[in-house]
Amino acid sequence: MISIQRLEKAIHSHFVVDHLEVKDISSGCGESYSVLLVSEDFEGKSTLQRHRLINDALKDEIAHMHAFSQKTYTPKQWEEQKKVAG
């Protein structure tokens, strides 16, 4: 089982974090997570490149999960997302 705190710590140690949401989507058993990460580290990178960065950074944690989903945004993209959702 992987904890939200462990995932958050791993993400903070690999990325400049503007905004982070980590959700256990496995009804609390710690086997499926959804991550939303906003970072300037994603500037100029495609979605695939961003996801590979996260997968590489969290490979030890992801190995213990059944499912892992991620959304990645630059700070500018995140501001646009908030306007659309607002």
C-alpha positions as CSV (number, residue, x, y, z in Angstrom):
1,M,0.0,0.0,0.0
2,I,1.2,3.5,-0.9
3,S,0.1,6.5,1.1
4,I,-0.9,9.9,-0.2
5,Q,1.9,11.4,1.9
6,R,4.5,9.1,0.3
7,L,3.3,10.1,-3.2
8,E,3.3,13.8,-2.3
9,K,6.8,13.6,-0.8
10,A,8.1,11.8,-3.9
11,I,6.5,14.3,-6.3
12,H,7.9,17.3,-4.3
13,S,11.3,15.8,-4.3
14,H,11.3,15.6,-8.2
15,F,9.3,18.5,-9.4
16,V,8.8,22.2,-8.8
17,V,5.2,22.1,-7.6
18,D,2.8,25.0,-8.2
19,H,-0.3,22.9,-7.3
20,L,-0.7,19.3,-6.4
21,E,-3.8,17.1,-5.8
22,V,-3.4,13.4,-4.9
23,K,-6.5,11.4,-4.5
24,D,-6.9,7.8,-3.5
25,I,-9.5,6.5,-5.9
26,S,-9.5,3.0,-4.5
27,S,-11.9,3.6,-1.6
28,G,-9.1,4.0,0.8
29,C,-7.0,0.9,0.2
30,G,-4.1,2.8,-1.4
31,E,-3.9,0.8,-4.6
32,S,-5.3,3.4,-7.1
33,Y,-4.4,7.0,-7.3
34,S,-5.2,10.1,-9.4
35,V,-2.6,12.9,-9.5
36,L,-3.0,16.4,-10.8
37,L,0.3,18.2,-10.9
38,V,0.9,21.8,-12.0
39,S,4.6,22.5,-12.5
40,E,6.8,24.9,-14.5
41,D,8.9,21.8,-15.2
42,F,6.4,20.9,-17.9
43,E,7.0,24.1,-19.9
44,G,7.7,23.1,-23.5
45,K,7.0,19.4,-23.0
46,S,4.3,17.3,-24.6
47,T,1.7,15.5,-22.5
48,L,3.6,12.2,-23.3
49,Q,6.9,13.7,-22.1
50,R,5.3,15.0,-18.9
51,H,3.7,11.6,-18.1
52,R,7.0,9.9,-18.8
53,L,8.7,12.3,-16.3
54,I,6.2,11.4,-13.6
55,N,6.3,7.7,-14.4
56,D,10.1,7.7,-14.1
57,A,10.1,9.8,-10.9
58,L,7.4,7.6,-9.2
59,K,8.4,4.2,-10.7
60,D,8.9,2.6,-7.2
61,E,5.5,3.9,-6.0
62,I,3.6,3.0,-9.1
63,A,5.0,-0.6,-9.0
64,H,2.8,-1.1,-5.9
65,M,-0.4,0.2,-7.4
66,H,-3.2,-1.3,-9.5
67,A,-4.0,2.0,-11.2
68,F,-2.4,5.4,-11.6
69,S,-3.9,8.3,-13.5
70,Q,-2.3,11.7,-14.0
71,K,-3.1,15.2,-15.3
72,T,-0.3,17.6,-15.9
73,Y,-0.4,21.3,-16.5
74,T,2.0,24.2,-16.8
75,P,1.0,27.1,-14.5
76,K,-0.4,29.0,-17.5
77,Q,-2.5,26.0,-18.6
78,W,-3.8,25.6,-15.0
79,E,-4.9,29.2,-14.9
80,E,-6.8,28.6,-18.2
81,Q,-8.4,25.4,-16.8
82,K,-9.6,27.2,-13.7
83,K,-11.2,29.9,-15.9
84,V,-13.0,27.3,-18.0
85,A,-14.2,25.4,-14.9
86,G,-15.1,28.5,-13.0
